[in-house]
Amino acid sequence: AQSRPFVVFTGGEPLLQLDQDTVNAVHKRGFEIAIETNGTVTPPQGIDWICCSPKGTALAITSGDELKFVFPQLKLQPKDFEHLDFKMFYLQPMDGPERTRNVRLSIDYCLQNPQWQLSLQLHKILDIP
């Protein structure tokens, strides 16, 4: 079966606007729906792909397609999320002045914890605005 093209809803927090009527309308037009969310709002029914990137608050979403964790963080660790029901777990190195160090820390963590895979923002590494 051929998959339909995706419409990706992303943030701020897309679930503050995305409601059941919008989901139904997008599906009716032949598209699948993907979201990139911080996981704090319960999604409407019918979301086809859920990427959750927790930012430190209580999660309303505990299952989905991918969990993307910005690493490292002071108050949260990847192990805090390993029990959740996601198909894939990604570490994304935190950007900023310590980016090179954070990439190395992320690689090392993934090598030591194979449940996690590396996720890079290539446009930042290649310095593409």
Summary of the structure (lengths in Angstrom):
residues: 129
radius of gyration: 15.8
end to end distance: 36.9
largest distance: 45.9
contacts: 335
relative contact order: 0.12
helix: 26%
strand: 27%
